[in-house]
Each structure stands twice: as C-alpha cells, then as structure tokens.
Amino acid sequence: MLSADFGNLQRDIEMLNASECDWLHVDVMDGLFVPNISFGQPIVKHIKRHAKKPLDVHLMIMDPGRYVEDFKNAGADILTVHYEACTHLDRVLHSIHDHGMKGGVVLNPHTAVCLLEDIIQECDLVLLMSVNPGFGGQKFIENTYNKVRQLKELCLRKHPECLIEVDGGVNLQNAPLLFEAGADVLVAGNAVFKSDDPAATIQQMKQ
C-alpha cells in the first residue's frame, strides 16, 4: 500500500479487492528504526474499512511490542515485527498470537537466517527484506535468493507450516525465481502501482 495513490486510496483498495492479490501489505514506519515516516493506526483503520482482504501489517518501528493491541484494534490480521527491533522477540510473538493475529518476524538484508533457529516455531511467517527498509522503489538485492533457500531449509527442518515472504524490489522478472527458491508470499508495490494495468500485473505475478 505504500506505493498506492493516497489521494485516491479507496479507489486503489477497491482495485485490489477486485484483483487476484491475497493480502494488502501495509508498511508502518516511525522515522527512527527506518529513516522514513509513513503512517500509523488511523490510516490502517481507513484501509481496513474498505479492504475485503486480510491486512498484512509490517511494523518498521522501534519496540513494536508496545503497539500490538493498537494495530489489532486498527484492523491488522497479520503483524510482522523486525528481529532487529525486538529485545524480547518471543514475548512479542506471544502477544501477537494472544491478540488473535498471525505473527511473523522480519529480517533486514544483513541479518542472518540462522538467528531464527530458536524462534522459528513461534512464527506463522518470516519476511525477508530484499532491500534496505525505509523507502519504496529500491533495487532488489540478489543475495535474497540464497537467504530464501536457507530459510526454506530451516522451515522444512523445524516448522514446515511457516510461510516465507519477500518484500522489496519484487517484479515480474524476479518473482518466478523467488518462487523457485522457496518463497510463498511476494510483496509488490511499485511493480503493481506503476504498471499500466495493476490488476493484470497482479494476475501475471500469480501465474
């Protein structure tokens, strides 16, 4: 949703409702954990009011555990938090589940997959950042394919139901390669909203 037209947000949400996309991915940034500021709970509530699909809310914020209940109340169905931003990650994931949401962990490009060894079984999904978080429209980091394969191996060994999500620079060219590497969920912003026919682009990506 970060790449949507915020002057016509309802229009873009309705387009997504009618498309083949599965979730609406919502990036929340605080200007501290990442250099950019996006939006908070009021905008998430507005998105939820019009959305007919689950909200996948990605918190790029410091100490995200403070806001679990707030984002549940705002309409999040899935809440992901950064490994790098959580001192007590296990506690935060339990809080997310206790509030009736699916919960996941996000890894920045420099953070090793092996650090999830002792927490993977608490995750409904793991989101791998394929750009440095904070801004849309960045170039895809090629090492992401290796990280997806590493994460797939870890999931198969310890928690096969865990979904692998990739966010950042995803497009029609690298989507099939990510799928082949083991990704289950692809987040596409600019590739969708800057295309001539966003719904058709989503359909191509799903195929």
C-alpha positions, 0 to 999 in steps of 0.5 A: 500500500505504500506505493498506492495513490493516497489521494485516491486510496479507496479507489486503489483498495477497491482495485485490489479487492477486485484483483487476484492479490491475497493480502494488502501489505501495509508498511508502518514506519516511525522515522527512527528504526527506518529513516522514513515516516509513513503512517500509523493506526488511523490510516490502517483503520481507513484501509481496513474499512474498505479492504475485503482482504486480510491486512498484512501489517509490517511494523518498521518501528522501534519496540513494536511490542508496545503497539500490538493491541493498537494495530489489532484494534486498527484492523491488522490480521497479520503483524510482522515485527523486525528481529532487529527491533525486538529485545524480547522477540518471543514475548512479542510473538506471544502477544501477537498470537494472544491478540488473535493475529498471525505473527511473523518476524522480519529480517533486514538484508544483513541479518542472518537466517540462522538467528531464527533457529530458536524462534522459528516455531513461534512464527506463522511467517518470516519476511525477508527484506530484499532491500534496505527498509525505509523507502519504496522503489529500491533495487532488489538485492540478489543475495535474497535468493540464497537467504530464501533457500536457507530459510526454506531449509530451516522451515522444512527442518523445524516448522514446515507450516511457516510461510516465507515472504519477500518484500522489496524490489519484487517484479515480474522478472524476479518473482518466478525465481523467488518462487523457485527458491522457496518463497510463498508470499511476494510483496509488490508495490511499485511493480503493481502501482506503476504498471499500466494495468495493476490488476493484470500485473497482479494476475501475471505475478500469480501465474 
